[in-house]
Amino acid sequence: MAALGEIGTEVLRAHNIAKIEPSKQYSYEIRRAIHSAAFDRFGEAALYAFGFNSGYLYPDWVKAQYLLKTRSKGIDQVDNSAAAARGLNYYVTNIIKMWDEGFRNGVQNGNGTYGCKLKRLDDTVYLVILTSTSKIEHESFQRGALDSAWAFYLTDTWDFDTKLDEKNTLDSGSDWTQISLRLNFSLLKEPRLIGNWSSSYQRDVDNRLLITVLNEAKKQSKKIEILGDQLKKYVPPQIHQALLVGRYDTGITTRRKKVTIFFSDIKNFTSTSENLQPEDLTKYLNEYFSEMTQIALDHGATIDKYIGDAMMVFFGDPETKGEREDARACVEMALNMRERMSELQSKWSGEGFADPFQVRMGINTGYCNVGNFGSDQRLTYTIIGGEVNVAARMESSADANGILMSYETYAHCQDFIKVEQRQAIKMKGINRDIKIFSVLGRNNDYKRNTDKKDVHSKSQESQVHTMMPIELRLEKVEKQLSQLLREFSKLR
C-alpha cells in the first residue's frame, strides 16, 4: 500500500481494499483507476516517473537485468559497432521476453493476445508492441518502465530514445490496447561512468515530476485563493479567516455568550418595491446592502444573514473587545448607517426614485447561544435565543429612519447619545420589562467635552515647551516694578 502513495491508497479505499494480498489477482480497472488519478492530477511526467521507479519494487527483476547485461557479449565495445549491436540485440530481445512473460502471467481470463512483441527495424532500432490493459493515454508508464532497463544497464556505452509510435498504436475500445514504442539506440564514441549518468537521468526524471507537482500546487493554490475570495462573500470575514488558517472548529458546537444584536429592515418595502421596475429595485437594493455591509464591516460586526430586505449582524463573537465596547461599536455603526442613508436618500431622489428607502433599526444586548447550528452535511454560524427576538422587536417597532435600543445596550453608551425613552414592553419568554430608548442623535456635550480634553492636553504640552521663557519674563517684570517703586518713593 505504501509503495502506491497517497493517490494509490485513495483509489484502493474507493474499491474497498484495505490491504494488498500478493497472491491475489485484482481487476485491471483498479490499476487503470490509479494511473488515471495520477495522470489527471500531474500528467504524463507522473506516470513516467511511476513506471521508471517501479523496478525497485521487484528485486528479482533488477537482478535478472544485471545478469542479462553480463551475458550480452560485446555490448560495451565502442570501437566495434557490429559486436556492440549484437550484444545490444541480445540484451533488448531478452528484456522484452521477460516483459512478455510478466504480462502473460499477470493477466487472467484475457483473450490470449496480452504480451510483448519485438520487431527489429535496424541494427539499433526496434519497435516494441505492448498489448495490455493500460490506456493509451497512460503509455508514459510503460515507456518509463522500459527506459529504466536501458538507463541503469546500457548508458555506459549507449544513448537511447523511446517514443510512442502512434501509427502502430491501437485502442480496442474494451479491456485491452496495443501500445507501440519505437526504440533508438546510439553507440557512444567513448565509454562513460554508468553510475554517474544513470544517477543524473534518475534526477532528471524526479525533477520533471517535482516541477509538475509544484506547478500543480500553484494551480491548486490559485484555485483555493479564488475559492476563498468567493467563500468570504457567504460567511462572515472573521469565520472565513479562521477557516483559512485552521483556527475554526467546524463541529456542531455552541457556547453561551453576551453579544449585542442589530436588526434593520426597509419600512414599507413591499409597497415601495411595487412602484419600481425590477431592474431599478435590484440596483437600489444592492447599493443599499453594499453600503450598509461596508459600514458594518468597518465597525467589526459579524454579519449573520440577510433576510429579504432585512439585515442581521451582531458584535461579540467570534471576536470581542468586551461587552461595553461591543455595544458602543454597534450603536456607532447604527448612527453611521442612518447618516449614510440620509445621503443615499438624497442621491436616489435625484435619480428619480420618488419614495427612497427608509430604514428602521433595533439593538439589544444580552446572552445568546452562539456557534454552529445544523447537521454534519451543512452548518450555519449564527446566534439564537430570546435576546435575538428582543432586537428584532426593537427593529419592527422603530419609526422610519429610527433606531430603538434596549436599556441593556443604552447603559453602555448613554454618555455619547441623546435618547428619548419609550414605553416599556413585555415579551413572551423574556422575564423582565423591556425598557426602550429611541436614539435621537449624538450627544454634542460629549463631543465638546472630548474636544476640551484634547485642547487641554495640547495646552499642557505647549506649557512644557514655553515654561522657561515665561519665568524669565516674569522675573524681568518684577525687577522693573521694583525700580518704579523706588523712583516713586523719591518723588514723594
FIDOTI-740081 format. One record per residue (C-alpha): residue number from 1; residue in one letter; x, y, z. Coordinates in Angstrom, 1 decimal. Example, Ala and Ser with C-alpha at 12.3 -4.5 7.8 and 13.67 -1.06 7.14 Angstrom:
<rs>
(r 1; 'a'; (12.3; -4.5; 7.8))
(r 2; 's'; (13.7; -1.1; 7.1))
</rs>
This chain:
<rs>
(r 1; 'm'; (0.0; 0.0; 0.0))
(r 2; 'a'; (2.8; 2.4; 1.0))
(r 3; 'a'; (4.5; 1.9; -2.4))
(r 4; 'l'; (1.4; 3.2; -4.2))
(r 5; 'g'; (1.5; 6.5; -2.4))
(r 6; 'e'; (-1.4; 8.6; -1.3))
(r 7; 'i'; (-3.2; 8.6; -4.7))
(r 8; 'g'; (-3.0; 4.8; -5.0))
(r 9; 't'; (-4.2; 4.3; -1.4))
(r 10; 'e'; (-7.2; 6.6; -2.0))
(r 11; 'v'; (-8.2; 4.6; -5.1))
(r 12; 'l'; (-7.9; 1.3; -3.3))
(r 13; 'r'; (-10.0; 2.6; -0.5))
(r 14; 'a'; (-12.6; 3.6; -3.1))
(r 15; 'h'; (-12.6; 0.0; -4.2))
(r 16; 'n'; (-12.9; -1.2; -0.5))
(r 17; 'i'; (-9.4; -2.6; -0.5))
(r 18; 'a'; (-7.6; -2.1; 2.8))
(r 19; 'k'; (-4.6; -4.3; 2.2))
(r 20; 'i'; (-3.0; -5.8; -0.9))
(r 21; 'e'; (-2.6; -9.6; -0.9))
(r 22; 'p'; (0.4; -10.5; -3.2))
(r 23; 's'; (-1.2; -13.9; -4.2))
(r 24; 'k'; (-4.5; -12.4; -5.1))
(r 25; 'q'; (-5.5; -11.2; -8.6))
(r 26; 'y'; (-7.1; -7.8; -8.8))
(r 27; 's'; (-9.2; -6.2; -11.6))
(r 28; 'y'; (-7.3; -4.3; -14.2))
(r 29; 'e'; (-9.8; -1.5; -13.6))
(r 30; 'i'; (-8.1; -0.7; -10.3))
(r 31; 'r'; (-4.7; -0.2; -12.0))
(r 32; 'r'; (-6.3; 1.9; -14.6))
(r 33; 'a'; (-8.0; 4.0; -11.9))
(r 34; 'i'; (-4.7; 4.5; -10.1))
(r 35; 'h'; (-3.0; 5.6; -13.3))
(r 36; 's'; (-5.9; 7.8; -14.2))
(r 37; 'a'; (-5.8; 9.5; -10.8))
(r 38; 'a'; (-2.1; 10.3; -11.2))
(r 39; 'f'; (-2.3; 11.3; -14.8))
(r 40; 'd'; (-5.3; 13.6; -14.2))
(r 41; 'r'; (-3.6; 15.3; -11.4))
(r 42; 'f'; (0.1; 15.5; -12.5))
(r 43; 'g'; (0.2; 14.5; -16.2))
(r 44; 'e'; (2.5; 12.2; -18.1))
(r 45; 'a'; (5.6; 13.1; -16.0))
(r 46; 'a'; (4.0; 11.4; -13.0))
(r 47; 'l'; (3.2; 8.2; -14.8))
(r 48; 'y'; (6.7; 8.1; -16.4))
(r 49; 'a'; (8.3; 8.5; -13.0))
(r 50; 'f'; (6.0; 5.9; -11.6))
(r 51; 'g'; (7.0; 3.4; -14.3))
(r 52; 'f'; (10.7; 4.3; -14.2))
(r 53; 'n'; (10.9; 3.7; -10.4))
(r 54; 's'; (8.6; 0.6; -10.4))
(r 55; 'g'; (11.6; -1.7; -10.9))
(r 56; 'y'; (12.7; -1.1; -7.4))
(r 57; 'l'; (9.6; -2.9; -6.2))
(r 58; 'y'; (10.8; -6.1; -7.9))
(r 59; 'p'; (14.3; -7.1; -6.7))
(r 60; 'd'; (14.3; -10.3; -8.8))
(r 61; 'w'; (13.7; -8.2; -11.9))
(r 62; 'v'; (16.6; -5.9; -11.1))
(r 63; 'k'; (18.9; -8.9; -10.5))
(r 64; 'a'; (17.8; -10.5; -13.8))
(r 65; 'q'; (18.6; -7.3; -15.7))
(r 66; 'y'; (22.1; -7.2; -14.2))
(r 67; 'l'; (22.8; -10.8; -15.1))
(r 68; 'l'; (21.5; -10.3; -18.6))
(r 69; 'k'; (23.9; -7.4; -19.1))
(r 70; 't'; (26.8; -9.5; -18.1))
(r 71; 'r'; (25.9; -12.2; -20.7))
(r 72; 's'; (25.5; -9.6; -23.5))
(r 73; 'k'; (28.9; -10.2; -25.1))
(r 74; 'g'; (30.4; -7.2; -26.9))
(r 75; 'i'; (27.6; -4.8; -25.9))
(r 76; 'd'; (30.1; -2.3; -24.5))
(r 77; 'q'; (32.7; -2.4; -27.3))
(r 78; 'v'; (32.6; 1.2; -28.5))
(r 79; 'd'; (35.4; 0.5; -31.0))
(r 80; 'n'; (33.4; -2.4; -32.6))
(r 81; 's'; (30.0; -1.3; -33.6))
(r 82; 'a'; (29.0; -4.7; -35.1))
(r 83; 'a'; (29.8; -6.6; -31.9))
(r 84; 'a'; (28.2; -3.9; -29.8))
(r 85; 'a'; (25.0; -4.1; -31.9))
(r 86; 'r'; (24.9; -7.9; -31.5))
(r 87; 'g'; (25.3; -7.6; -27.7))
(r 88; 'l'; (22.6; -4.9; -27.7))
(r 89; 'n'; (20.2; -7.1; -29.7))
(r 90; 'y'; (20.8; -10.0; -27.2))
(r 91; 'y'; (20.0; -7.7; -24.2))
(r 92; 'v'; (16.9; -6.0; -25.7))
(r 93; 't'; (15.5; -9.3; -27.1))
(r 94; 'n'; (15.7; -11.0; -23.7))
(r 95; 'i'; (14.4; -8.0; -21.8))
(r 96; 'i'; (11.3; -8.0; -24.0))
(r 97; 'k'; (10.9; -11.8; -23.5))
(r 98; 'm'; (10.9; -11.2; -19.7))
(r 99; 'w'; (8.3; -8.5; -20.2))
(r 100; 'd'; (6.2; -10.8; -22.3))
(r 101; 'e'; (6.3; -13.5; -19.6))
(r 102; 'g'; (5.4; -10.9; -17.0))
(r 103; 'f'; (2.5; -9.5; -19.0))
(r 104; 'r'; (1.0; -13.0; -19.7))
(r 105; 'n'; (1.4; -14.2; -16.1))
(r 106; 'g'; (-0.2; -11.0; -14.8))
(r 107; 'v'; (-3.5; -11.5; -16.7))
(r 108; 'q'; (-6.2; -14.0; -16.2))
(r 109; 'n'; (-9.4; -14.6; -18.2))
(r 110; 'g'; (-7.9; -12.5; -21.1))
(r 111; 'n'; (-8.4; -13.1; -24.8))
(r 112; 'g'; (-4.9; -14.5; -25.2))
(r 113; 't'; (-3.4; -11.5; -27.0))
(r 114; 'y'; (-1.8; -9.9; -24.0))
(r 115; 'g'; (2.0; -9.7; -24.0))
(r 116; 'c'; (5.0; -8.0; -25.7))
(r 117; 'k'; (6.4; -8.4; -29.2))
(r 118; 'l'; (9.7; -7.0; -30.6))
(r 119; 'k'; (10.5; -6.0; -34.1))
(r 120; 'r'; (14.0; -5.1; -35.1))
(r 121; 'l'; (13.8; -2.3; -37.7))
(r 122; 'd'; (17.5; -1.7; -38.0))
(r 123; 'd'; (20.7; -2.7; -36.2))
(r 124; 't'; (19.9; -0.4; -33.3))
(r 125; 'v'; (16.3; 0.5; -33.9))
(r 126; 'y'; (13.3; -1.5; -32.5))
(r 127; 'l'; (9.6; -1.5; -32.3))
(r 128; 'v'; (8.1; -2.8; -29.0))
(r 129; 'i'; (4.4; -3.7; -29.2))
(r 130; 'l'; (2.8; -4.0; -25.8))
(r 131; 't'; (-0.7; -5.5; -25.6))
(r 132; 's'; (-2.1; -4.9; -22.2))
(r 133; 't'; (-5.0; -3.4; -20.2))
(r 134; 's'; (-3.3; 0.1; -20.0))
(r 135; 'k'; (-5.0; 3.0; -21.6))
(r 136; 'i'; (-3.2; 4.6; -24.5))
(r 137; 'e'; (-3.0; 7.9; -22.7))
(r 138; 'h'; (-1.1; 6.1; -19.9))
(r 139; 'e'; (1.7; 5.0; -22.3))
(r 140; 's'; (4.2; 7.0; -20.4))
(r 141; 'f'; (4.1; 4.4; -17.5))
(r 142; 'q'; (5.1; 1.6; -19.9))
(r 143; 'r'; (7.7; 3.9; -21.5))
(r 144; 'g'; (9.2; 4.8; -18.1))
(r 145; 'a'; (9.4; 1.2; -17.0))
(r 146; 'l'; (11.2; 0.2; -20.3))
(r 147; 'd'; (13.6; 3.1; -20.1))
(r 148; 's'; (14.8; 2.0; -16.6))
(r 149; 'a'; (16.2; -1.2; -18.2))
(r 150; 'w'; (18.3; 1.0; -20.5))
(r 151; 'a'; (19.2; 3.8; -18.2))
(r 152; 'f'; (20.7; 1.6; -15.4))
(r 153; 'y'; (22.5; -1.0; -17.5))
(r 154; 'l'; (23.4; 0.3; -21.0))
(r 155; 't'; (24.3; 4.0; -20.6))
(r 156; 'd'; (28.0; 3.4; -20.1))
(r 157; 't'; (28.2; 2.9; -23.9))
(r 158; 'w'; (24.8; 3.7; -25.3))
(r 159; 'd'; (22.3; 6.6; -25.6))
(r 160; 'f'; (18.7; 5.8; -26.1))
(r 161; 'd'; (15.4; 7.5; -27.1))
(r 162; 't'; (11.9; 6.0; -26.6))
(r 163; 'k'; (8.9; 7.4; -28.3))
(r 164; 'l'; (5.3; 6.4; -28.9))
(r 165; 'd'; (4.6; 5.1; -32.4))
(r 166; 'e'; (1.1; 6.4; -32.9))
(r 167; 'k'; (0.7; 4.7; -36.3))
(r 168; 'n'; (1.0; 1.2; -34.8))
(r 169; 't'; (-0.9; 2.0; -31.6))
(r 170; 'l'; (-4.5; 0.7; -31.3))
(r 171; 'd'; (-7.3; 1.1; -28.8))
(r 172; 's'; (-9.7; -1.9; -28.8))
(r 173; 'g'; (-12.4; 0.1; -27.1))
(r 174; 's'; (-12.8; -2.6; -24.5))
(r 175; 'd'; (-10.3; -4.1; -22.0))
(r 176; 'w'; (-7.1; -4.0; -24.0))
(r 177; 't'; (-4.9; -1.7; -26.0))
(r 178; 'q'; (-1.9; -2.1; -28.3))
(r 179; 'i'; (0.8; 0.4; -27.4))
(r 180; 's'; (3.8; 0.6; -29.8))
(r 181; 'l'; (7.1; 2.2; -28.7))
(r 182; 'r'; (10.0; 3.0; -31.0))
(r 183; 'l'; (13.4; 2.5; -29.5))
(r 184; 'n'; (16.5; 4.2; -31.0))
(r 185; 'f'; (20.0; 3.4; -29.6))
(r 186; 's'; (23.2; 5.2; -30.4))
(r 187; 'l'; (26.6; 3.8; -29.6))
(r 188; 'l'; (29.0; 6.3; -27.9))
(r 189; 'k'; (32.4; 7.0; -29.2))
(r 190; 'e'; (33.9; 6.6; -25.7))
(r 191; 'p'; (32.6; 4.8; -22.6))
(r 192; 'r'; (31.5; 6.8; -19.6))
(r 193; 'l'; (30.8; 6.0; -15.9))
(r 194; 'i'; (27.3; 4.5; -15.9))
(r 195; 'g'; (26.7; 5.3; -12.2))
(r 196; 'n'; (27.1; 9.0; -12.8))
(r 197; 'w'; (25.0; 9.1; -15.9))
(r 198; 's'; (22.2; 6.9; -14.6))
(r 199; 's'; (22.0; 8.9; -11.4))
(r 200; 's'; (21.8; 12.1; -13.4))
(r 201; 'y'; (19.0; 10.6; -15.5))
(r 202; 'q'; (17.2; 9.5; -12.4))
(r 203; 'r'; (17.4; 13.1; -11.0))
(r 204; 'd'; (16.0; 14.4; -14.3))
(r 205; 'v'; (13.0; 12.1; -14.0))
(r 206; 'd'; (12.4; 13.1; -10.4))
(r 207; 'n'; (12.9; 16.8; -11.2))
(r 208; 'r'; (10.4; 16.7; -14.0))
(r 209; 'l'; (7.9; 15.2; -11.6))
(r 210; 'l'; (8.8; 17.7; -8.9))
(r 211; 'i'; (8.3; 20.6; -11.3))
(r 212; 't'; (4.9; 19.2; -12.4))
(r 213; 'v'; (3.9; 18.7; -8.8))
(r 214; 'l'; (4.9; 22.3; -7.9))
(r 215; 'n'; (3.1; 23.7; -10.9))
(r 216; 'e'; (0.0; 21.7; -9.9))
(r 217; 'a'; (0.4; 23.0; -6.3))
(r 218; 'k'; (0.5; 26.6; -7.7))
(r 219; 'k'; (-2.7; 25.9; -9.7))
(r 220; 'q'; (-4.4; 24.5; -6.6))
(r 221; 's'; (-3.2; 27.4; -4.5))
(r 222; 'k'; (-4.7; 29.8; -7.1))
(r 223; 'k'; (-7.9; 27.8; -7.1))
(r 224; 'i'; (-8.0; 27.9; -3.3))
(r 225; 'e'; (-7.4; 31.7; -3.4))
(r 226; 'i'; (-10.2; 32.2; -5.9))
(r 227; 'l'; (-12.5; 29.9; -3.9))
(r 228; 'g'; (-11.6; 31.8; -0.7))
(r 229; 'd'; (-12.5; 35.1; -2.3))
(r 230; 'q'; (-15.8; 33.6; -3.3))
(r 231; 'l'; (-16.4; 31.9; 0.0))
(r 232; 'k'; (-15.9; 35.1; 2.0))
(r 233; 'k'; (-19.0; 36.6; 0.4))
(r 234; 'y'; (-21.0; 33.8; 2.0))
(r 235; 'v'; (-19.5; 33.7; 5.5))
(r 236; 'p'; (-18.5; 36.4; 8.0))
(r 237; 'p'; (-14.9; 37.6; 7.3))
(r 238; 'q'; (-13.9; 36.6; 10.8))
(r 239; 'i'; (-15.0; 33.0; 10.3))
(r 240; 'h'; (-13.5; 33.0; 6.7))
(r 241; 'q'; (-10.1; 34.0; 8.0))
(r 242; 'a'; (-10.2; 31.5; 10.9))
(r 243; 'l'; (-11.1; 28.7; 8.5))
(r 244; 'l'; (-8.2; 29.5; 6.2))
(r 245; 'v'; (-5.6; 29.4; 9.0))
(r 246; 'g'; (-7.2; 26.3; 10.6))
(r 247; 'r'; (-8.4; 28.0; 13.8))
(r 248; 'y'; (-12.1; 27.3; 13.4))
(r 249; 'd'; (-13.9; 24.2; 14.6))
(r 250; 't'; (-16.5; 23.1; 12.1))
(r 251; 'g'; (-18.2; 20.8; 14.5))
(r 252; 'i'; (-21.7; 21.3; 15.8))
(r 253; 't'; (-20.8; 23.3; 18.9))
(r 254; 't'; (-22.3; 26.3; 20.6))
(r 255; 'r'; (-21.5; 28.4; 23.6))
(r 256; 'r'; (-23.3; 30.9; 25.8))
(r 257; 'k'; (-22.0; 34.5; 25.3))
(r 258; 'k'; (-23.1; 38.1; 25.8))
(r 259; 'v'; (-23.4; 39.9; 22.5))
(r 260; 't'; (-25.0; 42.9; 21.0))
(r 261; 'i'; (-27.5; 42.2; 18.3))
(r 262; 'f'; (-28.6; 44.5; 15.5))
(r 263; 'f'; (-31.5; 44.2; 13.1))
(r 264; 's'; (-32.5; 46.6; 10.3))
(r 265; 'd'; (-35.1; 46.5; 7.5))
(r 266; 'i'; (-36.7; 48.8; 5.0))
(r 267; 'k'; (-40.0; 50.2; 6.2))
(r 268; 'n'; (-42.9; 49.5; 3.8))
(r 269; 'f'; (-40.6; 47.6; 1.5))
(r 270; 't'; (-43.4; 45.8; -0.3))
(r 271; 's'; (-45.3; 48.9; -1.3))
(r 272; 't'; (-42.2; 50.7; -2.2))
(r 273; 's'; (-40.9; 48.0; -4.4))
(r 274; 'e'; (-44.2; 47.7; -6.2))
(r 275; 'n'; (-43.6; 51.2; -7.6))
(r 276; 'l'; (-40.2; 50.3; -9.0))
(r 277; 'q'; (-39.1; 48.4; -12.1))
(r 278; 'p'; (-37.3; 45.1; -11.2))
(r 279; 'e'; (-34.0; 46.4; -12.6))
(r 280; 'd'; (-34.2; 49.6; -10.5))
(r 281; 'l'; (-35.3; 47.6; -7.5))
(r 282; 't'; (-32.3; 45.4; -7.8))
(r 283; 'k'; (-30.0; 48.3; -8.4))
(r 284; 'y'; (-31.1; 50.3; -5.3))
(r 285; 'l'; (-31.4; 47.2; -3.1))
(r 286; 'n'; (-27.8; 46.1; -4.0))
(r 287; 'e'; (-26.5; 49.6; -3.4))
(r 288; 'y'; (-28.3; 49.8; 0.0))
(r 289; 'f'; (-26.9; 46.4; 1.2))
(r 290; 's'; (-23.4; 47.1; -0.1))
(r 291; 'e'; (-23.2; 50.5; 1.7))
(r 292; 'm'; (-24.7; 49.1; 5.0))
(r 293; 't'; (-22.5; 46.0; 4.8))
(r 294; 'q'; (-19.3; 48.0; 4.4))
(r 295; 'i'; (-20.2; 50.2; 7.4))
(r 296; 'a'; (-20.9; 47.1; 9.4))
(r 297; 'l'; (-17.5; 45.5; 8.5))
(r 298; 'd'; (-15.7; 48.8; 9.2))
(r 299; 'h'; (-17.0; 48.6; 12.8))
(r 300; 'g'; (-16.1; 45.0; 13.3))
(r 301; 'a'; (-19.6; 43.5; 13.0))
(r 302; 't'; (-20.2; 39.8; 12.3))
(r 303; 'i'; (-22.8; 39.7; 9.5))
(r 304; 'd'; (-25.2; 36.9; 10.3))
(r 305; 'k'; (-27.6; 37.0; 7.4))
(r 306; 'y'; (-29.8; 38.9; 5.0))
(r 307; 'i'; (-33.5; 38.1; 5.2))
(r 308; 'g'; (-35.3; 39.6; 2.2))
(r 309; 'd'; (-34.9; 43.4; 2.9))
(r 310; 'a'; (-33.7; 42.8; 6.5))
(r 311; 'm'; (-30.2; 42.6; 7.8))
(r 312; 'm'; (-28.9; 40.9; 11.0))
(r 313; 'v'; (-25.5; 41.5; 12.5))
(r 314; 'f'; (-24.0; 41.1; 15.9))
(r 315; 'f'; (-20.9; 42.1; 18.0))
(r 316; 'g'; (-19.0; 40.0; 20.5))
(r 317; 'd'; (-18.2; 36.8; 18.6))
(r 318; 'p'; (-16.0; 35.3; 17.2))
(r 319; 'e'; (-14.0; 38.4; 18.1))
(r 320; 't'; (-14.8; 40.7; 21.0))
(r 321; 'k'; (-13.5; 43.9; 22.5))
(r 322; 'g'; (-15.5; 43.4; 25.7))
(r 323; 'e'; (-19.2; 43.8; 26.4))
(r 324; 'r'; (-19.1; 47.6; 26.7))
(r 325; 'e'; (-17.0; 48.3; 23.6))
(r 326; 'd'; (-19.0; 45.8; 21.5))
(r 327; 'a'; (-22.3; 47.7; 22.4))
(r 328; 'r'; (-20.7; 51.1; 21.7))
(r 329; 'a'; (-19.4; 49.9; 18.3))
(r 330; 'c'; (-22.8; 48.6; 17.4))
(r 331; 'v'; (-24.5; 51.9; 18.3))
(r 332; 'e'; (-21.9; 53.9; 16.4))
(r 333; 'm'; (-22.4; 51.7; 13.4))
(r 334; 'a'; (-26.2; 52.3; 13.5))
(r 335; 'l'; (-25.6; 56.1; 13.7))
(r 336; 'n'; (-23.3; 55.9; 10.7))
(r 337; 'm'; (-25.8; 53.8; 8.8))
(r 338; 'r'; (-28.5; 56.4; 9.4))
(r 339; 'e'; (-26.3; 59.2; 8.3))
(r 340; 'r'; (-25.3; 57.4; 5.2))
(r 341; 'm'; (-28.9; 56.5; 4.5))
(r 342; 's'; (-29.8; 60.2; 4.6))
(r 343; 'e'; (-27.1; 60.8; 1.9))
(r 344; 'l'; (-28.4; 57.9; -0.2))
(r 345; 'q'; (-32.0; 59.1; 0.0))
(r 346; 's'; (-30.9; 62.5; -1.4))
(r 347; 'k'; (-28.9; 60.7; -4.1))
(r 348; 'w'; (-31.7; 58.4; -5.1))
(r 349; 's'; (-34.3; 61.2; -5.2))
(r 350; 'g'; (-32.0; 63.0; -7.7))
(r 351; 'e'; (-32.0; 59.8; -9.8))
(r 352; 'g'; (-35.8; 59.6; -10.0))
(r 353; 'f'; (-36.5; 57.3; -7.0))
(r 354; 'a'; (-39.6; 59.2; -5.7))
(r 355; 'd'; (-40.0; 57.3; -2.5))
(r 356; 'p'; (-36.5; 56.2; -1.4))
(r 357; 'f'; (-36.0; 53.5; 1.1))
(r 358; 'q'; (-36.4; 54.4; 4.8))
(r 359; 'v'; (-34.7; 52.1; 7.3))
(r 360; 'r'; (-35.6; 51.2; 10.8))
(r 361; 'm'; (-33.1; 49.7; 13.2))
(r 362; 'g'; (-33.2; 47.8; 16.5))
(r 363; 'i'; (-30.4; 46.9; 19.0))
(r 364; 'n'; (-30.3; 44.8; 22.1))
(r 365; 't'; (-27.5; 43.4; 24.3))
(r 366; 'g'; (-27.8; 40.0; 26.1))
(r 367; 'y'; (-26.8; 36.4; 26.4))
(r 368; 'c'; (-27.3; 34.1; 23.4))
(r 369; 'n'; (-26.2; 30.7; 22.2))
(r 370; 'v'; (-23.5; 31.3; 19.6))
(r 371; 'g'; (-21.9; 28.8; 17.3))
(r 372; 'n'; (-22.5; 26.2; 14.6))
(r 373; 'f'; (-26.1; 25.0; 14.1))
(r 374; 'g'; (-27.3; 22.5; 11.6))
(r 375; 's'; (-26.1; 19.0; 10.6))
(r 376; 'd'; (-23.0; 17.1; 9.6))
(r 377; 'q'; (-23.8; 17.9; 6.0))
(r 378; 'r'; (-24.4; 21.7; 6.4))
(r 379; 'l'; (-23.8; 24.2; 9.1))
(r 380; 't'; (-24.8; 27.8; 9.8))
(r 381; 'y'; (-22.9; 30.0; 12.1))
(r 382; 't'; (-25.4; 32.1; 14.0))
(r 383; 'i'; (-26.9; 33.2; 17.3))
(r 384; 'i'; (-30.2; 32.1; 18.8))
(r 385; 'g'; (-32.1; 33.0; 22.0))
(r 386; 'g'; (-34.7; 35.3; 23.4))
(r 387; 'e'; (-32.4; 38.3; 23.2))
(r 388; 'v'; (-32.3; 38.0; 19.5))
(r 389; 'n'; (-36.1; 38.2; 19.4))
(r 390; 'v'; (-35.9; 41.4; 21.6))
(r 391; 'a'; (-33.6; 43.0; 19.0))
(r 392; 'a'; (-36.0; 42.0; 16.2))
(r 393; 'r'; (-38.9; 43.5; 18.2))
(r 394; 'm'; (-36.9; 46.8; 18.6))
(r 395; 'e'; (-36.5; 47.0; 14.8))
(r 396; 's'; (-40.1; 46.3; 14.0))
(r 397; 's'; (-41.3; 48.9; 16.5))
(r 398; 'a'; (-38.9; 51.6; 15.3))
(r 399; 'd'; (-40.0; 54.6; 13.3))
(r 400; 'a'; (-38.8; 55.2; 9.7))
(r 401; 'n'; (-35.2; 56.2; 9.9))
(r 402; 'g'; (-35.3; 55.5; 13.6))
(r 403; 'i'; (-33.1; 53.5; 16.0))
(r 404; 'l'; (-34.6; 51.7; 19.0))
(r 405; 'm'; (-32.5; 50.1; 21.7))
(r 406; 's'; (-33.0; 48.3; 25.0))
(r 407; 'y'; (-31.7; 49.6; 28.3))
(r 408; 'e'; (-29.1; 46.8; 28.3))
(r 409; 't'; (-27.5; 48.5; 25.3))
(r 410; 'y'; (-28.2; 52.1; 26.3))
(r 411; 'a'; (-26.4; 51.6; 29.6))
(r 412; 'h'; (-23.1; 51.2; 27.7))
(r 413; 'c'; (-23.4; 54.2; 25.5))
(r 414; 'q'; (-25.5; 56.8; 27.3))
(r 415; 'd'; (-22.6; 59.2; 27.5))
(r 416; 'f'; (-22.4; 59.9; 23.8))
(r 417; 'i'; (-26.0; 59.7; 22.5))
(r 418; 'k'; (-29.2; 61.6; 23.1))
(r 419; 'v'; (-32.3; 59.4; 23.6))
(r 420; 'e'; (-36.0; 59.6; 24.2))
(r 421; 'q'; (-37.4; 56.9; 26.5))
(r 422; 'r'; (-40.4; 55.0; 25.2))
(r 423; 'q'; (-43.0; 52.9; 27.0))
(r 424; 'a'; (-41.6; 49.6; 28.3))
(r 425; 'i'; (-43.0; 46.4; 26.8))
(r 426; 'k'; (-43.3; 42.8; 27.8))
(r 427; 'm'; (-42.3; 39.9; 25.5))
(r 428; 'k'; (-43.1; 36.2; 25.8))
(r 429; 'g'; (-40.1; 34.3; 27.0))
(r 430; 'i'; (-38.4; 37.4; 28.5))
(r 431; 'n'; (-38.8; 37.6; 32.3))
(r 432; 'r'; (-38.3; 41.4; 32.5))
(r 433; 'd'; (-39.9; 44.6; 31.3))
(r 434; 'i'; (-38.0; 45.7; 28.3))
(r 435; 'k'; (-37.1; 49.4; 28.6))
(r 436; 'i'; (-37.0; 51.1; 25.2))
(r 437; 'f'; (-35.0; 54.1; 24.1))
(r 438; 's'; (-35.2; 55.9; 20.8))
(r 439; 'v'; (-31.8; 57.3; 19.6))
(r 440; 'l'; (-32.2; 61.0; 18.6))
(r 441; 'g'; (-28.6; 61.5; 17.7))
(r 442; 'r'; (-25.1; 62.1; 19.1))
(r 443; 'n'; (-24.6; 63.9; 22.3))
(r 444; 'n'; (-22.9; 67.2; 21.4))
(r 445; 'd'; (-21.9; 67.8; 25.0))
(r 446; 'y'; (-19.9; 64.6; 24.9))
(r 447; 'k'; (-18.2; 65.8; 21.7))
(r 448; 'r'; (-17.5; 69.2; 23.2))
(r 449; 'n'; (-16.1; 67.6; 26.4))
(r 450; 't'; (-14.0; 65.3; 24.2))
(r 451; 'd'; (-12.7; 68.3; 22.3))
(r 452; 'k'; (-12.0; 70.2; 25.5))
(r 453; 'k'; (-9.9; 67.3; 26.8))
(r 454; 'd'; (-8.0; 67.3; 23.5))
(r 455; 'v'; (-7.4; 71.1; 23.8))
(r 456; 'h'; (-6.4; 70.8; 27.5))
(r 457; 's'; (-4.0; 68.1; 26.6))
(r 458; 'k'; (-2.4; 70.1; 23.8))
(r 459; 's'; (-2.2; 73.2; 26.2))
(r 460; 'q'; (-0.3; 71.1; 28.7))
(r 461; 'e'; (2.1; 70.0; 26.0))
(r 462; 's'; (2.6; 73.7; 25.0))
(r 463; 'q'; (3.3; 74.7; 28.6))
(r 464; 'v'; (6.1; 72.2; 28.8))
(r 465; 'h'; (7.8; 73.9; 25.9))
(r 466; 't'; (7.2; 77.5; 27.0))
(r 467; 'm'; (7.7; 77.4; 30.8))
(r 468; 'm'; (11.2; 78.7; 30.9))
(r 469; 'p'; (10.6; 81.8; 28.6))
(r 470; 'i'; (7.5; 82.8; 30.8))
(r 471; 'e'; (9.5; 82.6; 34.0))
(r 472; 'l'; (12.2; 84.8; 32.6))
(r 473; 'r'; (9.7; 87.4; 31.5))
(r 474; 'l'; (8.1; 87.4; 35.0))
(r 475; 'e'; (11.4; 87.9; 36.6))
(r 476; 'k'; (12.1; 90.9; 34.3))
(r 477; 'v'; (8.7; 92.4; 35.1))
(r 478; 'e'; (9.3; 92.1; 38.9))
(r 479; 'k'; (12.6; 94.0; 38.5))
(r 480; 'q'; (11.0; 96.8; 36.5))
(r 481; 'l'; (8.2; 97.1; 39.1))
(r 482; 's'; (10.7; 97.3; 41.9))
(r 483; 'q'; (12.6; 100.1; 40.1))
(r 484; 'l'; (9.4; 102.1; 39.5))
(r 485; 'l'; (8.5; 101.8; 43.2))
(r 486; 'r'; (11.9; 103.2; 44.2))
(r 487; 'e'; (11.5; 106.1; 41.8))
(r 488; 'f'; (8.0; 106.8; 43.1))
(r 489; 's'; (9.3; 107.0; 46.7))
(r 490; 'k'; (11.8; 109.6; 45.8))
(r 491; 'l'; (9.1; 111.8; 44.3))
(r 492; 'r'; (7.2; 111.8; 47.5))
</rs>
